Amino acid sequence: MVDVESVTEMIEEARRLIGLGENKRAADLLTIAAGETSDPLQARMILQLAEQGQERSGRFGRRRWTEAIRLARMRLEEPAAASLE
């Protein structure tokens, strides 16, 4: 498992890439981060960024965000995440 700092770095790098319009790389990073995290706060940040990226994407770029969104939502629905809220 990747440590919390690595996931945080991936999220921040994805945020930077979205700002630069490099959506494919940002979506890939968020998908990896969503698969690695067990932290509900990180999952929430990933979900927000992925949804933002999906909204900004053109017709053919929307699907690349689907897996990051699915994984982040799955992390938020896990029992450990629910008990922390």
C-alpha positions in Angstrom: 0.0 0.0 0.0 1.2 3.5 -0.8 1.6 5.8 2.2 -0.6 8.8 2.9 2.0 11.3 1.8 2.4 9.6 -1.6 -1.4 9.6 -2.2 -1.5 13.3 -1.1 1.3 14.0 -3.6 -0.6 12.2 -6.4 -3.8 14.3 -5.6 -1.8 17.5 -5.7 -0.1 16.6 -8.9 -3.4 15.7 -10.5 -4.8 19.1 -9.4 -1.8 20.7 -11.1 -2.3 18.7 -14.2 -6.0 19.5 -14.5 -5.0 23.2 -14.3 -2.6 22.6 -17.2 -5.2 20.8 -19.2 -3.4 17.4 -19.0 -6.5 15.5 -18.2 -5.4 12.0 -19.3 -2.5 12.1 -16.9 -4.5 13.7 -14.1 -7.3 11.0 -14.5 -4.7 8.2 -14.4 -3.1 9.6 -11.2 -6.5 10.0 -9.5 -7.4 6.5 -10.4 -4.2 5.2 -8.8 -4.7 7.4 -5.8 -8.3 6.2 -5.4 -7.2 2.6 -5.5 -4.5 3.1 -2.9 -6.2 5.3 -0.3 -8.2 4.2 2.7 -8.6 7.7 4.0 -12.1 9.1 3.5 -10.9 12.7 3.3 -8.5 11.8 0.5 -11.3 9.8 -1.2 -13.5 12.9 -1.0 -10.8 15.1 -2.6 -10.2 12.5 -5.3 -13.9 12.4 -6.0 -14.3 16.2 -6.2 -11.3 16.5 -8.6 -12.4 13.6 -10.8 -15.9 15.0 -11.0 -14.5 18.5 -11.8 -12.3 16.9 -14.5 -15.2 15.0 -16.0 -17.3 18.2 -16.1 -14.5 20.1 -17.9 -13.9 17.3 -20.4 -15.2 17.2 -23.9 -17.6 14.5 -25.2 -14.9 11.9 -25.7 -12.8 12.6 -22.6 -15.5 12.0 -20.0 -15.0 8.3 -19.7 -11.4 8.5 -18.5 -12.6 9.9 -15.2 -15.2 7.1 -14.5 -12.8 4.7 -12.8 -11.4 7.3 -10.4 -15.0 8.4 -9.5 -16.1 4.8 -9.0 -13.1 3.9 -6.7 -13.4 7.1 -4.7 -17.2 6.5 -4.1 -16.4 2.9 -3.2 -13.9 4.1 -0.6 -16.4 6.6 0.9 -19.0 3.8 1.2 -16.6 1.4 3.1 -17.5 0.8 6.8 -14.3 2.4 8.0 -15.1 5.6 6.2 -18.7 5.7 7.6 -17.5 5.3 11.1 -15.1 8.3 10.9 -17.8 10.8 9.9 
